[in-house]
Amino acid sequence: MLLRYLVFLAPFCVVSAQGTLSGPSLGVFFDPQAQALRRIWGLPGAAVGGENLDLGFSVTQATVSPAQNYAFVASGDGSVFFVLPGQTTIAPQAVTSLPPMPDRVVISPAGQAAAFTYGKSVKILTGLPESLDRIEEIDGSSLPGAPAALAISDDGAVLVVSVASDAQTSSAGGVFVFNRGDSGPRLVANAASDLSFLPNSHDALITDETSNSVTALQDIGGVATSQWTFVDDRLPAPSSARASVDGQRFLVAGAKNNLVALLDRNGANPVFLPCTCSPDRISPLSNSVYQLTGPDSGLLWILDLSHDPQLLFVPIPPASGESQ
């Protein structure tokens, strides 16, 4: 397999020396070493990391929408910009309604809302990607600590945050829900390592490494009824879980165990895919392809569900301007 990738990569390297690549693209990803958004050129099984997108500044933080139609990026001074990566000429738009240097940025499953944390405070943008000025602020001062993980529903009406326990201060953590218009948060679970919503829904997934479980909750902003819980000794300490873009499957990653599990719509019948990687995210690149790792090792791992599920790697050569 490695030889096949190297053979595929060679012509792209030649083209890259002469100019930018072209052809089919799987989308864009954030390369922390290059401090840039970069494209993935090619198709699953024959893809390669491409050139930096020319934004006019170095990128220190980036979150790409699940549909790959926009991204929020931060410049060197922490200013937040809105980027449309599909345009021929990219013109980053400053989001003046947001303070600089957010701690975390998450985008809802269908990309209609985004949440930005600043300590315990959370600012929410809704009406995306058409509007950038519909902003709400959540007062998290009553939380026992700053959010370690969070998720926002597509309508922006429900925010879920996880706060880790603090042994030094004897502060208990937990999973808290904020509903639009409520005076304060409500505790719905004891702990979570990852949180996510289902598209256009108030149903959510709570991943908990300590209890080795993924739980699906219906209407987490309301009655928060448990629909199913996935626990399997073959995937202890799951680190993240997401609904697939088409809503037909659930994807569970185990960063500590180098595994990905695919569940059916009822959270059952798991299919396990071992990986020579540590899958630390589940980020859609298309309707059937998901990014599982960053490019730190020179390889970016993806999950392809277009046919039989398979894990593939994408070579990430140094971008223009990086040391070889």
C-alpha positions as CSV (number, residue, x, y, z in Angstrom):
1,M,0.0,0.0,0.0
2,L,2.8,2.4,0.9
3,L,4.4,1.9,-2.6
4,R,1.0,2.7,-4.2
5,Y,0.8,6.0,-2.3
6,L,4.3,6.9,-3.1
7,V,3.8,6.3,-6.8
8,F,0.6,8.4,-6.7
9,L,2.4,11.2,-4.8
10,A,5.3,11.6,-7.2
11,P,3.4,13.4,-10.1
12,F,1.7,15.7,-7.5
13,C,5.1,16.7,-6.1
14,V,6.2,17.6,-9.7
15,V,3.1,19.7,-10.2
16,S,3.5,21.3,-6.8
17,A,6.9,22.5,-7.7
18,Q,5.5,24.2,-10.8
19,G,2.3,25.6,-9.1
20,T,-0.8,24.6,-7.3
21,L,-2.5,21.3,-7.7
22,S,-5.9,20.8,-9.3
23,G,-8.5,18.1,-9.7
24,P,-10.9,16.4,-7.2
25,S,-10.6,17.5,-3.6
26,L,-11.7,15.8,-0.4
27,G,-11.8,19.2,1.4
28,V,-9.5,21.3,3.6
29,F,-7.8,20.6,6.9
30,F,-5.8,22.6,9.4
31,D,-2.0,22.0,9.5
32,P,-0.6,23.4,12.8
33,Q,3.0,23.1,11.6
34,A,2.3,25.0,8.4
35,Q,0.0,27.4,10.3
36,A,-2.4,27.2,7.4
37,L,-5.5,25.6,6.0
38,R,-4.6,23.1,3.3
39,R,-6.5,21.2,0.7
40,I,-6.5,17.4,0.3
41,W,-6.3,16.6,-3.4
42,G,-7.4,13.3,-4.9
43,L,-9.8,10.6,-3.9
44,P,-9.9,8.2,-1.0
45,G,-7.0,5.7,-1.5
46,A,-5.2,8.1,-3.8
47,A,-5.0,11.5,-2.1
48,V,-2.3,13.9,-1.0
49,G,-2.0,17.1,1.1
50,G,-1.8,20.1,-1.1
51,E,-0.9,23.8,-0.9
52,N,-1.6,26.3,1.8
53,L,-4.7,28.4,1.2
54,D,-3.5,32.0,0.8
55,L,-5.3,33.9,3.6
56,G,-2.8,36.6,3.9
57,F,-1.8,35.6,7.5
58,S,-0.6,32.6,9.5
59,V,-3.4,30.6,11.1
60,T,-3.0,29.6,14.8
61,Q,-6.4,27.9,15.2
62,A,-9.0,26.7,12.7
63,T,-12.3,24.8,12.8
64,V,-13.9,23.7,9.5
65,S,-17.6,23.2,9.2
66,P,-18.9,19.6,8.8
67,A,-20.1,20.5,5.2
68,Q,-16.6,21.9,4.4
69,N,-18.3,25.1,3.1
70,Y,-16.7,27.5,5.6
71,A,-14.2,27.7,8.5
72,F,-13.4,29.9,11.4
73,V,-9.7,30.7,11.8
74,A,-7.7,32.7,14.2
75,S,-4.7,34.9,13.1
76,G,-1.5,35.5,15.1
77,D,-3.1,38.2,17.3
78,G,-6.1,36.0,18.0
79,S,-8.6,37.8,15.8
80,V,-11.3,35.5,14.4
81,F,-12.0,35.3,10.7
82,F,-14.7,33.7,8.6
83,V,-13.3,31.9,5.5
84,L,-15.1,30.4,2.5
85,P,-12.5,27.9,1.2
86,G,-14.4,26.9,-1.9
87,Q,-13.9,30.3,-3.5
88,T,-11.3,30.9,-6.2
89,T,-10.1,34.0,-4.5
90,I,-10.4,33.7,-0.7
91,A,-11.1,36.9,1.2
92,P,-11.2,36.2,5.0
93,Q,-13.9,38.3,6.8
94,A,-13.1,39.5,10.3
95,V,-15.8,38.5,12.8
96,T,-15.9,41.8,14.7
97,S,-18.7,40.6,17.0
98,L,-16.3,38.1,18.7
99,P,-13.5,38.8,21.0
100,P,-10.0,37.5,20.0
101,M,-8.4,34.3,21.2
102,P,-11.3,31.9,21.9
103,D,-10.3,28.9,24.0
104,R,-12.4,26.5,22.0
105,V,-14.5,26.6,18.8
106,V,-17.2,24.1,17.9
107,I,-19.6,24.0,15.0
108,S,-23.0,22.3,15.0
109,P,-23.5,19.1,13.0
110,A,-25.2,20.8,10.0
111,G,-23.1,24.0,10.3
112,Q,-25.9,26.3,11.3
113,A,-24.5,27.4,14.6
114,A,-21.1,27.8,16.3
115,A,-20.0,28.2,19.9
116,F,-16.8,30.0,21.1
117,T,-15.6,29.7,24.7
118,Y,-13.7,32.4,26.6
119,G,-13.1,31.0,30.1
120,K,-16.5,30.2,31.4
121,S,-18.3,32.5,29.0
122,V,-19.7,31.1,25.7
123,K,-20.7,33.1,22.7
124,I,-23.0,31.5,20.1
125,L,-23.4,32.5,16.5
126,T,-26.6,31.3,14.7
127,G,-27.9,31.6,11.2
128,L,-24.6,30.4,9.7
129,P,-23.2,30.6,7.2
130,E,-25.4,33.4,5.8
131,S,-25.2,35.6,8.9
132,L,-22.3,36.5,11.2
133,D,-24.0,39.0,13.5
134,R,-26.7,36.9,15.2
135,I,-24.8,36.4,18.4
136,E,-25.9,35.3,21.9
137,E,-23.9,35.0,25.1
138,I,-24.1,32.3,27.7
139,D,-23.1,33.2,31.3
140,G,-21.3,30.2,32.6
141,S,-20.1,31.8,35.8
142,S,-22.0,29.2,37.8
143,L,-20.1,26.4,36.3
144,P,-17.5,24.7,38.5
145,G,-14.8,25.3,35.9
146,A,-14.2,26.2,32.2
147,P,-15.7,23.8,29.6
148,A,-13.4,20.9,28.7
149,A,-15.7,19.8,25.9
150,L,-18.9,21.3,24.4
151,A,-21.5,20.9,21.7
152,I,-24.1,23.2,20.2
153,S,-27.4,22.3,18.5
154,D,-28.0,23.4,14.9
155,D,-30.7,25.9,16.0
156,G,-28.3,27.3,18.7
157,A,-31.0,26.8,21.3
158,V,-29.2,24.1,23.4
159,L,-25.6,24.1,24.6
160,V,-24.0,21.2,26.3
161,V,-20.7,21.6,28.2
162,S,-18.5,19.2,30.1
163,V,-16.4,20.4,33.1
164,A,-13.7,18.2,34.5
165,S,-13.4,17.5,38.2
166,D,-10.6,19.3,40.0
167,A,-9.0,17.3,42.8
168,Q,-7.0,20.3,44.1
169,T,-10.1,22.3,44.7
170,S,-12.4,19.3,45.4
171,S,-14.6,20.7,42.7
172,A,-16.9,18.1,41.1
173,G,-17.3,18.3,37.4
174,G,-20.2,17.1,35.2
175,V,-22.1,17.6,32.0
176,F,-24.4,20.7,32.0
177,V,-27.1,21.9,29.6
178,F,-28.0,25.5,28.8
179,N,-31.3,26.1,27.1
180,R,-32.0,29.4,25.4
181,G,-33.9,31.6,27.9
182,D,-33.0,29.6,31.0
183,S,-31.5,31.3,34.0
184,G,-28.7,28.7,34.5
185,P,-27.4,25.3,33.6
186,R,-28.8,21.9,34.5
187,L,-26.7,18.9,35.4
188,V,-27.5,15.9,33.1
189,A,-24.5,13.5,33.6
190,N,-21.5,13.1,35.8
191,A,-18.7,13.2,33.3
192,A,-17.9,13.3,29.6
193,S,-14.7,13.2,27.4
194,D,-16.6,14.3,24.3
195,L,-20.0,15.7,23.4
196,S,-21.9,16.0,20.1
197,F,-25.4,16.6,18.7
198,L,-27.2,14.8,16.0
199,P,-28.0,17.0,12.9
200,N,-31.0,19.3,13.2
201,S,-31.9,17.7,16.5
202,H,-31.7,18.2,20.3
203,D,-30.6,14.5,20.6
204,A,-27.0,14.2,21.7
205,L,-24.1,11.7,22.3
206,I,-22.1,11.7,25.6
207,T,-18.8,9.9,25.4
208,D,-17.2,9.0,28.7
209,E,-13.8,7.4,28.8
210,T,-14.0,6.7,32.6
211,S,-17.1,4.5,32.2
212,N,-16.1,3.2,28.8
213,S,-19.4,4.2,27.3
214,V,-21.2,6.2,24.7
215,T,-24.8,7.2,25.5
216,A,-27.4,8.6,23.2
217,L,-29.8,11.0,24.9
218,Q,-33.1,12.1,23.3
219,D,-34.0,15.8,23.9
220,I,-31.0,16.5,26.1
221,G,-32.4,20.1,26.6
222,G,-35.6,18.7,28.0
223,V,-36.4,15.3,29.5
224,A,-32.9,13.9,28.4
225,T,-34.2,10.3,27.9
226,S,-31.5,7.6,27.4
227,Q,-32.0,5.8,24.1
228,W,-29.1,3.5,24.2
229,T,-25.6,3.0,25.7
230,F,-22.7,1.4,23.9
231,V,-20.2,-0.4,26.1
232,D,-17.8,-3.0,24.6
233,D,-14.6,-4.5,26.1
234,R,-13.1,-4.4,22.6
235,L,-13.2,-0.6,22.6
236,P,-12.4,0.6,26.2
237,A,-12.0,4.3,26.9
238,P,-13.8,5.6,23.8
239,S,-12.6,9.2,23.1
240,S,-15.2,10.6,20.7
241,A,-18.4,9.8,18.9
242,R,-20.4,11.3,16.1
243,A,-23.4,10.6,14.0
244,S,-22.5,10.0,10.3
245,V,-23.5,12.8,7.9
246,D,-26.3,10.7,6.5
247,G,-27.5,9.8,10.0
248,Q,-27.4,6.1,9.3
249,R,-24.5,5.2,11.5
250,F,-22.6,6.3,14.6
251,L,-18.8,6.5,14.5
252,V,-16.8,5.9,17.7
253,A,-13.1,6.5,18.0
254,G,-10.7,5.1,20.6
255,A,-7.6,7.3,20.6
256,K,-5.9,5.2,23.3
257,N,-6.7,1.9,21.6
258,N,-6.1,2.7,17.9
259,L,-9.6,1.6,17.0
260,V,-12.7,2.9,15.2
261,A,-16.2,1.4,15.7
262,L,-19.2,1.7,13.5
263,L,-22.6,1.3,15.1
264,D,-26.0,1.0,13.5
265,R,-28.8,3.5,14.2
266,N,-29.7,1.8,17.5
267,G,-26.1,1.9,18.8
268,A,-25.7,-1.9,18.3
269,N,-23.9,-4.3,16.0
270,P,-20.5,-2.7,16.2
271,V,-17.9,-3.2,13.4
272,F,-14.4,-2.6,14.6
273,L,-11.6,-1.2,12.4
274,P,-8.1,-1.3,13.8
275,C,-5.8,1.5,12.8
276,T,-2.0,2.1,13.0
277,C,-3.0,5.6,14.2
278,S,-4.5,7.3,17.2
279,P,-7.9,8.6,16.0
280,D,-8.4,11.7,18.1
281,R,-11.3,13.3,16.1
282,I,-14.2,12.5,13.7
283,S,-14.4,15.4,11.3
284,P,-16.4,15.1,8.1
285,L,-14.5,15.8,4.9
286,S,-17.5,14.7,2.7
287,N,-20.7,12.7,3.1
288,S,-18.7,9.5,3.4
289,V,-15.2,10.5,4.3
290,Y,-14.0,11.5,7.8
291,Q,-10.7,12.9,9.1
292,L,-9.5,10.9,12.1
293,T,-6.1,12.5,12.9
294,G,-4.1,15.6,12.4
295,P,-1.1,15.7,10.1
296,D,1.6,15.8,12.8
297,S,3.3,12.5,11.7
298,G,3.3,13.5,8.0
299,L,0.3,11.3,7.4
300,L,-3.4,12.2,7.9
301,W,-5.7,9.2,8.5
302,I,-9.2,9.1,7.1
303,L,-12.2,6.8,7.3
304,D,-13.9,6.0,3.9
305,L,-17.5,4.8,4.1
306,S,-18.3,5.1,0.4
307,H,-18.1,1.3,-0.1
308,D,-16.8,-1.2,2.4
309,P,-15.5,0.8,5.4
310,Q,-11.8,1.3,5.3
311,L,-9.1,3.3,7.0
312,L,-6.7,5.1,4.7
313,F,-3.8,7.5,5.1
314,V,-3.1,10.7,3.2
315,P,0.6,11.7,2.7
316,I,1.1,15.3,3.9
317,P,4.3,16.7,2.3
318,P,5.8,19.9,3.7
319,A,3.8,22.9,2.4
320,S,5.5,25.6,0.4
321,G,7.7,27.6,2.8
322,E,8.2,24.8,5.3
323,S,11.6,23.2,5.9
324,Q,12.0,20.0,4.1
